[in-house]
């Protein structure tokens, strides 16, 4: 159980196919430990970030890219002028894993 766990102190680990994706109960438990991310059918999590302008949005995207590279886990990134939408899911399990929530927690520290 992760009730008192700080996900920002964890590291994403390589995920292999065949591992089970998180159950809806696990998704709900982990969602409680990240800020304002939304579950999409318990298969993905997503969050919108708003900025003053395009330049700030792109600076944020650059910071996200650095974290994603260091963790070896990469979000889908959608840029809409001054708004950035991130989607996380673990392709190898066709759903959510702890890696998604670790990366989400670390991204939340950027803003």
C-alpha positions as CSV (number, residue, x, y, z in Angstrom):
1,X,0.0,0.0,0.0
2,X,1.3,3.5,-0.9
3,X,-0.7,5.6,1.5
4,X,2.2,7.6,2.9
5,X,4.5,7.2,-0.1
6,X,6.0,10.1,-2.0
7,X,6.1,9.0,-5.6
8,X,8.7,11.7,-6.4
9,X,11.3,9.6,-4.6
10,X,10.7,6.6,-6.7
11,X,12.3,5.7,-10.1
12,X,10.5,4.4,-13.1
13,X,11.5,0.8,-13.9
14,X,11.5,-1.0,-17.2
15,X,8.1,-2.6,-17.8
16,X,7.7,-5.8,-19.7
17,X,4.7,-7.1,-21.6
18,X,2.7,-9.7,-19.8
19,X,2.6,-7.7,-16.5
20,X,-0.9,-6.8,-15.5
21,X,-2.1,-3.2,-15.8
22,X,-3.4,-1.6,-12.7
23,X,-6.9,-2.5,-11.6
24,X,-9.5,0.3,-11.2
25,X,-8.9,0.1,-7.4
26,X,-5.1,0.6,-7.8
27,X,-5.7,3.5,-10.2
28,X,-7.9,5.2,-7.7
29,X,-5.4,4.7,-4.9
30,X,-2.5,6.1,-6.9
31,X,-4.6,9.0,-8.3
32,X,-5.0,10.2,-4.7
33,X,-1.3,10.9,-4.6
34,X,-1.0,13.1,-7.7
35,X,-2.5,16.5,-8.3
36,X,-5.6,16.9,-10.6
37,X,-4.8,14.1,-13.0
38,X,-7.8,12.5,-14.6
39,X,-8.3,8.8,-15.3
40,X,-9.4,7.9,-18.8
41,X,-11.3,4.6,-18.4
42,X,-8.6,3.4,-16.0
43,X,-6.3,3.0,-19.0
44,X,-4.6,6.4,-19.1
45,X,-4.2,9.5,-17.0
46,X,-4.2,13.0,-18.4
47,X,-3.8,16.5,-17.2
48,X,-4.0,20.0,-18.8
49,X,-1.6,22.7,-18.0
50,X,-2.2,26.4,-18.8
51,X,0.5,29.0,-19.3
52,X,0.8,32.7,-20.1
53,X,1.9,32.1,-23.7
54,X,3.4,29.7,-26.2
55,X,6.9,30.3,-25.0
56,X,6.1,29.3,-21.4
57,X,4.2,26.2,-22.7
58,X,7.2,25.1,-24.7
59,X,9.6,25.7,-21.8
60,X,7.4,23.4,-19.7
61,X,7.4,20.8,-22.5
62,X,11.2,21.0,-22.5
63,X,11.4,20.3,-18.8
64,X,8.9,17.4,-19.1
65,X,11.1,15.9,-21.9
66,X,14.1,16.0,-19.6
67,X,12.3,14.2,-16.8
68,X,10.8,11.7,-19.2
69,X,14.2,10.9,-20.6
70,X,15.8,10.5,-17.2
71,X,13.0,8.2,-16.2
72,X,12.8,6.2,-19.5
73,X,9.1,6.8,-19.5
74,X,7.5,9.2,-22.0
75,X,4.1,10.9,-22.1
76,X,2.1,11.8,-25.1
77,X,2.3,15.6,-25.4
78,X,-0.3,17.8,-27.0
79,X,0.4,21.6,-27.4
80,X,-2.3,24.1,-28.0
81,X,-0.6,27.5,-28.0
82,X,-0.5,28.3,-24.3
83,X,-2.0,25.0,-23.1
84,X,-0.3,21.6,-22.8
85,X,-2.1,18.3,-22.3
86,X,-0.1,15.3,-21.1
87,X,-1.3,11.7,-21.3
88,X,0.5,8.8,-19.6
89,X,0.0,5.1,-19.9
90,X,2.3,2.1,-20.1
91,X,2.3,0.7,-23.6
92,X,3.8,-2.6,-22.5
93,X,0.8,-3.4,-20.3
94,X,-1.9,-1.6,-22.4
95,X,-2.9,0.4,-19.3
96,X,-1.5,2.0,-16.2
97,X,1.4,1.1,-14.1
98,X,3.3,2.7,-11.2
99,X,5.6,4.3,-13.7
100,X,2.8,6.5,-15.0
101,X,2.1,7.9,-11.5
102,X,5.8,8.3,-10.7
103,X,6.3,10.4,-13.8
104,X,3.0,12.4,-13.1
105,X,4.2,13.2,-9.6
106,X,7.6,14.4,-10.9
107,X,5.9,16.5,-13.6
108,X,3.6,18.1,-11.0
109,X,6.8,19.4,-9.2
110,X,7.5,21.6,-12.3
111,X,4.6,23.9,-11.8
